[in-house]
């Protein structure tokens, strides 16, 4: 296995192939941005990708409903690359000339960039292959429904997209990193993410006589404070387990104890094993904290996605490719994110890595993901194609001869 951390980098080999394609890719990305589609409803997006890939002489395979895969090259599969294609239920506020035409839906997480980058990689590799056979195959996965739980990756895996795949790589836009750079990290780069919903019920009554009721508001408060506290003492703190509540509601009058109450939040974790154990522990802790107050507890704990854990070798592969194509200062260390990402399901049985793609214009306004005003510096698209195409070519080079 090649040691990418010590080898001398060759001159850029991909950039000249990308330059000619880039104007068309920007046009394609803007069209996707203007026509965003929600999870498992990406029908137009899928059709547009199939049309463009077939025009290049490729043979994409549609997945059930939405999404597709395409193999480029010939021979054994050297790597897979994954891009997510869905948008978010958010109203766009950018004012861009190609802003969303689907009111209430927008690509506020950069998936239009991810999708177009994967298209650009497929087209670049296909051109290279026609010029000189690659000597291996790269599988590109256009995955639907990343923005849902537990994510469209599971559906893709069930349909065999990983058959014969030895590793998998991906990218995600990052508005905290300057355009022209990528962020990497070995180990957990994102968090596991679960949803917790709790309903309490009991006898309501007057606030002057709480001993004759089940004091739901007090019980809700104890769960809100003590469940995160107990977990912090029962689970290794290095695993980063975090329970945060986003909703608490009960009652309608200051002098009446209600008969029902509701709270909801998330549990996040940076360690896959701890995610499993904390999930089992969470349910017991909620019931134990509520038990002294005599309330009935209805708990809905939805397991989401595990953390994305980047392997050392594949991370080094991406870093070497970025330095070769973009320059020695192209790679920065990215912090761990407590956000969830269903690319983690692809890494359950395969080594792989996700890189952060810098989308911030140096000196320009700072944006954030999942906001209606999110804007990317479009130069990032070309950099994404260059880096991951170079990484794919290196995996082909390393195939047994």
C-alpha positions as CSV (number, residue, x, y, z in Angstrom):
1,X,0.0,0.0,0.0
2,X,1.4,3.4,-1.0
3,X,2.5,5.8,1.7
4,X,0.9,9.1,0.6
5,X,2.3,11.0,3.6
6,X,6.0,10.7,2.4
7,X,6.0,10.5,-1.4
8,X,7.2,13.3,-3.5
9,X,4.3,15.0,-5.3
10,X,4.2,15.0,-9.1
11,X,3.2,18.0,-11.2
12,X,-0.5,18.6,-11.6
13,X,-2.1,16.2,-14.1
14,X,-5.8,16.9,-13.8
15,X,-6.1,20.7,-13.9
16,X,-5.6,21.0,-17.7
17,X,-8.4,18.5,-18.3
18,X,-10.8,20.4,-16.0
19,X,-10.4,23.9,-17.4
20,X,-12.3,23.2,-20.6
21,X,-15.2,21.6,-18.8
22,X,-15.5,24.2,-16.0
23,X,-17.8,26.8,-17.8
24,X,-20.3,24.0,-18.6
25,X,-20.1,22.7,-15.1
26,X,-20.9,26.1,-13.6
27,X,-23.9,26.4,-15.9
28,X,-25.1,22.9,-14.8
29,X,-24.6,23.7,-11.1
30,X,-26.6,27.0,-11.5
31,X,-29.4,25.1,-13.2
32,X,-29.5,22.6,-10.3
33,X,-29.5,25.5,-7.8
34,X,-32.5,27.0,-9.5
35,X,-34.4,23.7,-9.4
36,X,-33.7,22.1,-6.0
37,X,-35.6,19.0,-4.9
38,X,-36.2,17.5,-1.5
39,X,-35.1,14.1,-0.3
40,X,-36.3,11.1,-2.5
41,X,-37.9,13.6,-4.8
42,X,-34.8,14.4,-6.9
43,X,-36.4,13.3,-10.2
44,X,-35.4,16.3,-12.3
45,X,-31.9,16.2,-10.9
46,X,-31.6,12.5,-11.7
47,X,-32.8,13.0,-15.2
48,X,-30.4,15.8,-15.9
49,X,-27.5,13.8,-14.6
50,X,-28.4,10.8,-16.7
51,X,-28.8,13.0,-19.8
52,X,-25.4,14.6,-19.4
53,X,-23.6,11.3,-18.6
54,X,-25.1,9.5,-21.5
55,X,-24.2,12.4,-23.9
56,X,-20.6,11.7,-22.8
57,X,-20.8,8.0,-23.8
58,X,-21.3,6.7,-20.3
59,X,-23.9,4.2,-19.1
60,X,-25.4,5.4,-15.8
61,X,-27.6,3.0,-13.7
62,X,-30.7,4.6,-12.1
63,X,-31.4,3.6,-8.6
64,X,-34.9,2.9,-7.3
65,X,-36.8,6.1,-7.2
66,X,-34.1,8.7,-7.5
67,X,-30.3,8.7,-7.6
68,X,-27.9,6.8,-9.9
69,X,-24.4,5.4,-10.2
70,X,-22.0,5.4,-13.1
71,X,-18.7,3.5,-13.7
72,X,-15.9,5.2,-15.6
73,X,-13.0,3.2,-17.0
74,X,-12.4,-0.5,-17.4
75,X,-11.2,-3.3,-15.2
76,X,-11.4,-3.6,-11.4
77,X,-12.9,-0.9,-9.3
78,X,-10.2,1.2,-7.7
79,X,-12.5,3.5,-5.6
80,X,-16.0,4.9,-5.3
81,X,-16.8,8.6,-5.0
82,X,-20.1,9.8,-3.5
83,X,-22.0,13.0,-4.0
84,X,-25.4,13.8,-2.4
85,X,-28.1,15.4,-4.6
86,X,-31.0,16.6,-2.4
87,X,-31.9,20.1,-1.1
88,X,-33.4,21.5,2.1
89,X,-36.9,22.8,3.0
90,X,-35.6,26.4,3.5
91,X,-36.6,29.6,1.7
92,X,-33.7,31.0,-0.3
93,X,-32.6,34.6,0.6
94,X,-29.5,35.0,-1.6
95,X,-30.9,37.2,-4.3
96,X,-28.8,35.4,-6.9
97,X,-30.0,35.5,-10.5
98,X,-30.2,31.7,-10.4
99,X,-31.9,31.5,-7.0
100,X,-34.4,28.7,-6.3
101,X,-37.5,28.7,-8.4
102,X,-39.1,26.1,-6.0
103,X,-40.4,28.2,-3.2
104,X,-39.4,26.9,0.2
105,X,-36.7,24.6,-1.1
106,X,-33.0,25.5,-1.6
107,X,-29.5,24.0,-1.8
108,X,-28.5,25.6,1.5
109,X,-26.0,22.8,2.2
110,X,-24.1,22.9,-1.1
111,X,-25.3,19.6,-2.5
112,X,-25.6,21.2,-5.9
113,X,-21.9,21.7,-5.7
114,X,-21.3,18.1,-4.6
115,X,-23.5,16.8,-7.4
116,X,-21.9,18.9,-10.1
117,X,-18.4,18.1,-8.8
118,X,-19.1,14.4,-9.2
119,X,-20.5,15.0,-12.7
120,X,-17.3,16.9,-13.5
121,X,-15.1,14.0,-12.2
122,X,-17.0,11.5,-14.3
123,X,-16.7,13.7,-17.4
124,X,-13.0,14.3,-16.8
125,X,-12.2,10.7,-16.2
126,X,-14.2,9.7,-19.3
127,X,-12.2,12.1,-21.5
128,X,-8.9,10.8,-20.0
129,X,-10.1,7.2,-20.6
130,X,-10.9,7.9,-24.2
131,X,-7.4,9.5,-24.7
132,X,-5.6,6.7,-22.9
133,X,-7.3,3.8,-21.1
134,X,-7.3,4.3,-17.3
135,X,-6.5,0.7,-16.4
136,X,-9.2,0.6,-13.7
137,X,-12.7,1.8,-12.9
138,X,-14.0,4.6,-10.7
139,X,-17.6,4.3,-9.5
140,X,-19.5,7.5,-8.9
141,X,-22.6,7.4,-6.7
142,X,-25.1,10.2,-6.9
143,X,-27.0,9.6,-3.6
144,X,-30.5,10.8,-2.8
145,X,-31.8,11.9,0.6
146,X,-28.8,12.8,2.7
147,X,-30.9,15.3,4.6
148,X,-33.2,12.7,6.0
149,X,-32.7,10.3,8.9
150,X,-31.3,7.6,8.7
151,X,-30.3,8.8,5.2
152,X,-30.5,7.6,1.6
153,X,-27.1,5.9,1.8
154,X,-28.8,2.9,3.3
155,X,-31.1,2.5,0.3
156,X,-28.1,2.8,-2.0
157,X,-26.2,0.2,-0.2
158,X,-29.2,-2.2,-0.3
159,X,-29.2,-1.8,-4.1
160,X,-25.5,-3.0,-4.3
161,X,-23.7,0.2,-5.0
162,X,-20.7,-0.9,-3.0
163,X,-20.3,-4.3,-4.6
164,X,-16.6,-4.7,-5.6
165,X,-15.7,-1.3,-4.1
166,X,-12.5,-1.3,-2.0
167,X,-12.8,2.3,-0.6
168,X,-14.9,5.4,-0.9
169,X,-14.3,9.1,-0.9
170,X,-16.6,12.2,-0.5
171,X,-16.7,15.9,0.0
172,X,-18.7,18.5,1.8
173,X,-18.8,22.3,1.3
174,X,-17.3,24.3,4.2
175,X,-17.9,28.0,4.3
176,X,-15.3,28.4,7.1
177,X,-12.5,27.4,4.8
178,X,-11.1,29.6,2.0
179,X,-11.7,28.7,-1.6
180,X,-8.7,26.9,-3.0
181,X,-8.2,24.9,0.2
182,X,-9.6,21.7,1.6
183,X,-10.0,20.6,5.2
184,X,-9.1,17.1,6.4
185,X,-9.0,15.1,9.6
186,X,-8.1,11.5,10.5
187,X,-10.7,9.9,12.7
188,X,-14.2,11.2,13.5
189,X,-15.0,14.3,11.4
190,X,-18.7,14.3,12.0
191,X,-20.9,13.2,14.9
192,X,-23.5,10.5,15.3
193,X,-27.0,12.0,15.6
194,X,-30.2,10.7,17.1
195,X,-33.5,12.3,17.7
196,X,-35.2,12.1,21.1
197,X,-39.0,12.9,21.7
198,X,-40.5,12.5,25.1
199,X,-44.2,12.9,26.1
200,X,-45.2,13.0,29.8
201,X,-48.7,12.5,31.1
202,X,-50.3,12.5,34.5
203,X,-53.0,14.2,36.7
204,X,-53.0,17.9,36.4
205,X,-54.0,20.2,39.2
206,X,-53.6,23.5,41.0
207,X,-50.0,24.8,41.6
208,X,-50.9,25.2,45.3
209,X,-51.3,21.4,45.7
210,X,-48.5,19.8,43.6
211,X,-48.5,16.8,46.0
212,X,-51.9,15.9,44.7
213,X,-50.7,15.8,41.1
214,X,-48.0,14.5,38.9
215,X,-46.0,17.6,38.6
216,X,-45.2,17.4,34.9
217,X,-43.4,20.7,34.5
218,X,-41.0,19.9,37.3
219,X,-40.5,16.4,35.8
220,X,-39.7,17.9,32.4
221,X,-37.2,20.2,34.0
222,X,-35.5,17.3,35.8
223,X,-35.2,15.3,32.6
224,X,-33.8,18.4,30.7
225,X,-31.1,19.0,33.3
226,X,-30.3,15.5,34.7
227,X,-30.3,13.3,31.6
228,X,-27.3,15.1,30.0
229,X,-25.6,15.2,33.4
230,X,-26.0,11.5,34.1
231,X,-24.8,10.5,30.6
232,X,-21.7,12.7,31.1
233,X,-20.8,10.5,34.1
234,X,-21.8,7.2,32.6
235,X,-20.1,7.5,29.1
236,X,-16.4,8.2,28.4
237,X,-16.2,12.0,28.0
238,X,-13.7,11.5,25.1
239,X,-16.5,10.2,23.0
240,X,-18.1,13.6,22.9
241,X,-21.7,12.5,23.9
242,X,-23.9,15.6,23.9
243,X,-27.7,15.8,24.6
244,X,-29.3,19.1,23.8
245,X,-33.0,19.9,24.0
246,X,-34.6,22.0,21.2
247,X,-38.2,21.9,22.4
248,X,-40.0,21.9,25.7
249,X,-43.7,22.7,26.1
250,X,-46.4,22.2,28.7
251,X,-49.3,24.1,30.2
252,X,-51.2,27.3,29.4
253,X,-51.7,29.0,32.8
254,X,-49.3,30.1,35.6
255,X,-51.4,28.5,38.4
256,X,-52.3,25.2,36.7
257,X,-50.2,22.1,36.5
258,X,-50.8,20.5,33.1
259,X,-51.7,16.9,32.4
260,X,-49.4,16.6,29.4
261,X,-46.0,17.8,28.5
262,X,-43.5,17.4,25.6
263,X,-39.8,17.8,25.0
264,X,-37.5,16.9,22.1
265,X,-33.8,17.2,21.3
266,X,-30.8,15.4,19.9
267,X,-28.1,13.1,21.1
268,X,-24.7,13.4,19.3
269,X,-21.6,11.4,19.7
270,X,-18.1,11.2,18.1
271,X,-17.4,7.6,18.8
272,X,-19.3,4.7,17.0
273,X,-19.1,2.3,20.0
274,X,-20.1,4.9,22.5
275,X,-23.0,5.8,20.2
276,X,-24.4,2.3,20.6
277,X,-23.9,2.1,24.3
278,X,-25.1,5.7,25.0
279,X,-28.2,5.0,23.0
280,X,-29.1,2.0,25.1
281,X,-28.3,3.9,28.3
282,X,-30.3,7.0,27.3
283,X,-33.7,5.2,27.4
284,X,-33.1,3.8,30.9
285,X,-31.8,7.1,32.2
286,X,-34.9,9.1,31.0
287,X,-37.2,6.6,32.7
288,X,-35.2,6.5,35.9
289,X,-35.1,10.3,36.2
290,X,-38.8,10.6,35.6
291,X,-39.8,7.7,37.9
292,X,-39.9,9.6,41.3
293,X,-42.5,12.0,40.0
294,X,-45.1,9.3,39.1
295,X,-45.5,10.5,35.5
296,X,-46.2,8.2,32.5
297,X,-43.4,8.4,30.0
298,X,-43.7,7.8,26.3
299,X,-40.2,7.9,24.7
300,X,-39.4,7.9,21.0
301,X,-35.7,7.5,20.4
302,X,-34.9,7.5,16.7
303,X,-31.4,6.3,15.9
304,X,-29.9,8.4,13.2
305,X,-26.5,8.0,11.7
306,X,-23.1,7.0,13.1
307,X,-20.1,9.3,13.0
308,X,-18.1,9.7,9.8
309,X,-14.6,8.2,10.7
310,X,-11.9,9.0,8.2
311,X,-9.3,6.3,7.7
312,X,-5.6,7.4,7.8
313,X,-4.6,6.1,4.4
314,X,-7.6,7.6,2.5
315,X,-7.1,10.9,4.2
316,X,-3.5,11.0,3.2
317,X,-4.6,10.1,-0.3
318,X,-6.8,13.1,-0.5
319,X,-4.2,15.4,1.1
320,X,-1.5,14.3,-1.4
321,X,-3.9,14.9,-4.3
322,X,-4.8,18.3,-3.1
323,X,-1.2,19.4,-2.7
324,X,-0.3,18.1,-6.1
325,X,-3.2,19.9,-7.8
326,X,-3.7,23.0,-5.7
327,X,-0.3,23.7,-4.0
328,X,1.5,22.9,-0.9
329,X,-0.7,25.1,1.3
330,X,-4.0,23.7,0.0
331,X,-4.6,21.4,3.0
332,X,-5.8,22.6,6.5
333,X,-6.9,20.7,9.6
334,X,-10.6,20.8,9.9
335,X,-12.3,20.7,13.4
336,X,-14.7,17.9,14.3
337,X,-18.3,18.7,13.6
338,X,-21.2,17.7,15.8
339,X,-23.5,17.5,12.7
340,X,-24.7,14.2,11.3
341,X,-23.8,12.9,7.8
342,X,-25.1,9.6,6.3
343,X,-21.8,9.1,4.4
344,X,-21.0,7.2,7.7
345,X,-23.1,4.2,6.5
346,X,-20.8,3.8,3.5
347,X,-17.8,3.6,6.0
348,X,-19.4,0.9,8.1
349,X,-17.5,-1.8,6.1
350,X,-15.2,0.2,3.9
351,X,-12.2,2.5,4.5
352,X,-12.7,6.0,3.2
353,X,-12.6,9.7,3.9
354,X,-14.6,12.9,3.5
355,X,-12.9,16.1,2.8
356,X,-14.2,19.6,3.5
357,X,-14.3,21.8,0.4
358,X,-13.5,25.5,1.0
359,X,-16.2,27.8,-0.3
360,X,-15.4,31.1,1.4
361,X,-14.1,34.0,-0.7
362,X,-11.1,35.4,1.2
363,X,-12.0,38.7,2.7
364,X,-15.6,38.3,1.7
365,X,-18.8,37.8,3.7
366,X,-19.1,34.7,5.9
367,X,-22.1,32.4,5.4
368,X,-23.2,29.3,7.2
369,X,-24.7,26.0,6.1
370,X,-28.5,25.4,6.4
371,X,-29.3,29.1,6.0
372,X,-31.3,30.8,3.3
373,X,-28.5,33.2,2.5
374,X,-25.8,30.5,2.0
375,X,-23.6,31.4,-1.0
376,X,-20.5,29.5,-2.3
377,X,-17.6,30.8,-4.2
378,X,-18.0,28.9,-7.5
379,X,-14.3,28.5,-8.0
380,X,-14.6,25.8,-5.4
381,X,-16.3,23.6,-8.0
382,X,-13.2,23.3,-10.1
383,X,-11.0,22.6,-7.1
384,X,-13.2,19.8,-6.0
385,X,-13.1,18.2,-9.4
386,X,-9.3,18.5,-9.6
387,X,-8.6,17.0,-6.1
388,X,-11.0,14.1,-6.2
389,X,-10.2,13.2,-9.9
390,X,-6.5,13.2,-8.9
391,X,-7.3,11.0,-5.9
392,X,-9.2,8.5,-8.1
393,X,-6.3,8.3,-10.6
394,X,-3.9,7.5,-7.7
395,X,-6.1,4.6,-6.6
396,X,-6.1,3.2,-10.1
397,X,-2.3,3.6,-10.2
398,X,-2.1,1.5,-7.1
399,X,-4.2,-1.4,-8.5
400,X,-2.3,-4.7,-8.7
401,X,-0.8,-5.1,-12.2
